[in-house]
Amino acid sequence: MDTAEENQDKSEQKLQSAASFKAFMLKNSTKNNINLYDHLTRLLIKVMDERPQDAVDVFEDMSRDVKRGLFEQTQSTLRDSPQTTPAEVLAEQQRPLFSQTGETDQEEELGDMLFPNVSEIGFYLEQVGVGLGREEMQRVFLALKQLVESQALLHCRFWGKILGTEKSYIVAEAEYREGEDEEEQSTEDANEEEESEAKTMENEVDPPPPSSFKPQPVVPNEAIGTGANKCVYYVCNEPGLPWVKLPPVTPAQITVARQIRKFFTGKLDNPVVSYPPFPGNEANYLRAQIARISAGTQVSPQGYLQAGEEEGDEEDEVTRDSYEVNPNFEGIPVPEMAESLSVWVHHVQHILQQGRCTWVNLAVKPEEESHEEEEAEEREEEADEPEPEVGPPLLTPLSQDAEIFNTTTWSCKMSSTLTSQHAIAVVRSNLWPGAYAYACGKKFENIYVGWGMKYAGEGYSPPVPPLPVKEYPSGPEITEVLDPTLEEELALKEALEKQQAAEEEEDESGEEEEEDDD
């Protein structure tokens, strides 16, 4: 009987606790006037209706959706404004490319002469298996047309596309026009004025102690319109965005660019963090890489171009940087161009180790020095006169290029072996992956689509930092010496005592001789 009464008491307590707990769950919240009982009921009904695969993982999200559904305004007809996607922003920026400005037939003919038909180039590149696609090539064609009209360029061509980690660069190559030399010189004069002002400020302060360090002579820049600065380059991140003119390249920038490997970010103002330090930002580094790629990969069929008949003797053929189209060129058969590298030639000057296309003797001193010092050092200079560096001349066949890492520098083939009568010849650079050139009859073109990196073999190891420079010359007055041992001190003391005794004996003997003489 006792056990039955106890069980009845326990059941009554459970019913009372359940009733009190249900009353607790029916208590409305002071924030949203919702009770827990109704919320759990709606949530369980939602789970049973939807039966999600991972109900435990999405239980919290479903609870949040149930709460949100209670407060949605079902009678409101207002809609949220759609978010603008990056593709829509880019399309709006590219809208002016497709707008017509009432051009005449004459202007269209002039436009065809100023820049090549990029659509036709894209058609041939599709057969090769490279390029940017028809839609992007068409936008590039319209962007080049916009560039020619805005900058009044003499000639412009699509150089290629350099990929970046965040954005890419569309590169256009153009010729310098008359008057640009004056603009560049004005900027150089301004820089010289700033340097002179900095020097005057330094002279006002107490000068630092003189240094014995002798820096290497600075390699002078190449004149605008010659060598690595023969052409001017414009870049933009996407067709339709503003074109930005890249600055001229300097020998120091080319020299450092050969020693570093950096991916482009797509932002011209970004600094280039590297060792050795690069003298400039990403715009300068991009210009240096474009110069290197152009010097190594710009090729044409043999006989299409010939050396210009401008001033210069036959002995100066190595330093010539001018050429002209051969009007008598009839083309080379495609099978022959696809089998032999000797029918392809370079038509851009090679860049020497100095970072220039023409060698400069840095041992020659300026004219400001006196003639007496020059005559005194003539013999020494003649003994140390450096040998001039000479690169391969223009229109050198590709078959003469040196091998790299036991592989050929170029690979040539036909675009198709199934329909060889309609195929074109193509060469691919193994030194600069992404550089291609094709030829079909009298038509040929060069393009580069890549990361702007040179082939460095299986692995790349950065250069070792140089040894630290000595702060002062080593000598007995400066060099620290170890303390002598006890035995060395005793031996030195005995030697000094013997020397002192010998001197005293000599003094006494001298005094005795003087007394005898007296």
Disulfide bonds with the S-S distance in Angstrom:
none
